[in-house]
Amino acid sequence: MGRSPCCEKAHTNKGAWTKEEDHRLVSYIHAHGEGCWRSLPKAAGLLRCGKSCRLRWINYLRPDLKRGNFTEEEDRLIINLHALLGNKWSLIAGRMEGRTDNEIKNYWNTHIKRKLLSRGIDPQTHRLINDAAATVAGNSSPAPESATTHSDSSSSGGSLDLNLDLTMSLPYYLSSTGSGGWSPAATGVCLCYQLGFRGGETCGCH
């Protein structure tokens, strides 16, 4: 269930506050304190909504409100608080004596933002606009290719020569007599057979 309204809107006044209403509200709060805003209008004899009474008191009637233009010191304080808190105007107003959240918000949008932009500062990030643009450009640029080291045969001071000179020779068999001569019979293998001369006139194997 939603929260019930603080008052009957059909029986409340709307529009600008009169001097008499302001006097009644100020007199009641001075005598009894702020208390509960839901019950305050009836107790103070006002045909106003509790929210309307609260905003009227906070933004216009409370005695500690500052009047007039913001000072340079207040400007610096607002900028520093905004850098920490962002657009949380109620929290900023709670750290500035005599200024309301609505007043600070309007002053930020109409004056301080222009002042920061004229100095080349982004009002949202509180950084130099050129630095912010450079950061975005740096994040969007492709990563540099990793350097690789290549070595070739020329850098080693010489080339690699391959000796492809192949030679073939017949095996040298020692005979069982130890004479050191070549004898196919010593191994029992016919060399002529291996060379395709088996049974021919040129075959001298027995």
C-alpha positions in Angstrom: 0.0 0.0 0.0 1.2 3.5 -0.8 1.7 6.2 1.7 -1.4 8.2 2.5 -1.3 11.9 1.6 -0.3 14.3 4.3 -3.5 16.4 3.9 -6.7 16.7 2.0 -5.8 18.6 -1.2 -9.4 19.7 -1.8 -9.3 21.8 1.4 -5.8 23.4 1.0 -4.8 26.7 -0.5 -2.5 26.7 -3.5 -0.5 29.3 -5.2 1.7 32.1 -3.6 1.9 32.4 0.1 0.5 35.5 1.8 2.3 37.6 4.4 -0.3 36.4 7.0 0.5 32.7 6.2 4.2 33.4 6.5 3.7 35.1 9.9 1.6 32.2 11.2 4.1 29.6 10.1 7.1 31.5 11.5 5.3 32.1 14.8 4.3 28.5 15.3 7.8 27.1 14.5 9.4 29.7 16.9 7.0 28.6 19.6 6.9 24.8 19.1 9.7 23.9 16.7 9.3 22.2 13.4 7.9 19.0 14.7 5.8 16.8 12.4 5.1 18.5 9.1 2.0 16.4 8.5 0.3 17.7 11.6 1.8 21.2 11.6 -0.6 23.0 9.2 -3.6 22.2 11.2 -1.9 23.1 14.5 -0.7 26.4 13.0 -4.1 27.2 11.6 -2.9 27.0 8.0 -4.9 25.6 5.0 -1.7 24.4 3.5 -0.2 21.0 2.7 2.5 19.8 5.1 5.0 19.6 2.2 4.2 23.1 1.2 4.9 24.3 4.7 8.2 22.5 4.9 9.4 23.9 1.6 8.3 27.4 2.5 10.2 27.3 5.8 13.4 25.7 4.4 13.7 27.7 1.3 12.4 31.1 2.3 11.5 31.7 6.0 14.1 30.0 8.2 16.3 32.7 9.9 19.7 31.2 9.0 19.2 31.5 5.2 21.8 33.5 3.4 20.6 36.2 1.0 22.3 37.6 -1.9 24.9 36.3 -4.3 27.3 33.4 -3.7 30.8 34.3 -2.8 34.0 33.0 -4.4 34.6 30.8 -1.3 31.1 29.3 -1.7 31.9 28.7 -5.4 35.0 26.8 -4.6 33.2 24.8 -1.9 30.4 23.8 -4.3 32.9 22.7 -6.9 34.8 20.6 -4.4 31.7 19.0 -3.0 30.3 18.3 -6.4 33.5 16.6 -7.4 33.0 14.3 -4.4 29.2 13.9 -4.3 28.1 14.6 -7.8 24.5 15.9 -8.3 23.4 15.1 -4.7 22.3 18.6 -3.9 20.7 17.8 -0.6 24.0 16.4 0.7 25.9 19.4 -0.7 23.4 21.8 1.0 23.9 20.0 4.3 27.5 21.0 4.2 26.9 24.7 3.3 25.4 26.8 6.0 22.5 29.0 4.9 22.0 27.6 1.4 19.2 25.3 0.1 19.6 22.4 -2.2 17.3 24.0 -4.8 19.3 27.2 -4.6 22.6 25.4 -5.1 21.3 23.3 -8.0 20.0 26.4 -9.8 23.3 28.3 -9.2 25.3 25.3 -10.5 23.4 25.1 -13.7 23.3 28.8 -14.4 26.7 30.0 -13.2 29.3 27.4 -12.1 29.0 25.1 -15.1 29.7 28.0 -17.4 32.6 29.1 -15.3 34.2 25.6 -15.5 33.6 25.3 -19.2 35.3 28.7 -19.8 38.4 27.3 -18.0 38.4 24.2 -20.1 37.1 21.9 -17.3 34.4 19.3 -17.8 31.7 20.1 -15.2 30.9 16.4 -14.7 34.3 14.8 -14.4 36.2 18.0 -13.2 39.0 17.2 -15.5 40.6 19.2 -18.3 38.6 18.7 -21.5 41.7 18.1 -23.6 43.0 15.5 -21.2 39.6 13.7 -21.2 39.5 13.7 -25.0 43.1 12.4 -25.1 42.2 9.6 -22.7 39.2 8.5 -24.8 41.3 8.6 -27.9 44.0 6.5 -26.2 41.5 3.9 -25.1 40.0 3.6 -28.5 43.3 3.2 -30.4 44.5 -0.3 -31.3 47.2 -1.9 -29.2 50.7 -1.7 -30.8 51.9 -4.9 -32.4 54.4 -6.8 -30.3 57.9 -6.7 -31.6 59.4 -9.9 -32.7 63.0 -10.8 -33.3 63.8 -12.4 -36.6 67.1 -14.1 -37.3 68.2 -15.4 -40.7 71.1 -17.2 -42.0 72.8 -14.0 -43.2 72.9 -12.5 -39.7 74.9 -15.5 -38.4 77.8 -14.5 -40.5 77.7 -17.5 -42.9 75.5 -19.7 -44.9 74.7 -23.4 -44.2 76.2 -25.6 -46.9 74.7 -29.0 -47.5 77.0 -31.7 -49.0 74.7 -33.7 -51.3 77.6 -35.6 -53.0 76.5 -39.2 -52.5 78.7 -42.1 -53.4 78.0 -45.8 -53.6 80.5 -48.6 -53.3 80.5 -52.3 -53.1 81.0 -53.9 -49.7 84.4 -55.3 -49.0 84.3 -58.7 -47.6 87.2 -60.5 -46.0 87.6 -64.2 -46.9 87.7 -66.8 -44.3 91.3 -67.5 -45.2 92.3 -64.0 -44.0 94.0 -63.2 -47.3 92.4 -59.8 -47.4 91.1 -60.2 -51.0 87.6 -59.8 -52.1 85.8 -63.1 -52.4 82.0 -63.5 -52.9 82.2 -67.1 -51.9 83.3 -66.1 -48.4 79.8 -64.8 -47.7 77.8 -67.3 -49.7 76.1 -64.6 -51.7 76.4 -64.4 -55.5 77.3 -60.9 -56.5 76.4 -61.6 -60.1 72.9 -62.6 -59.0 72.4 -59.3 -57.2 73.6 -57.5 -60.3 71.4 -59.5 -62.7 74.2 -61.6 -64.3 73.2 -64.9 -62.7 73.7 -67.8 -65.1 75.3 -65.6 -67.8 78.7 -65.9 -69.3 80.0 -63.1 -67.2 79.1 -64.9 -63.9 82.2 -66.5 -62.4 80.6 -67.5 -59.2 80.5 -71.2 -58.2 
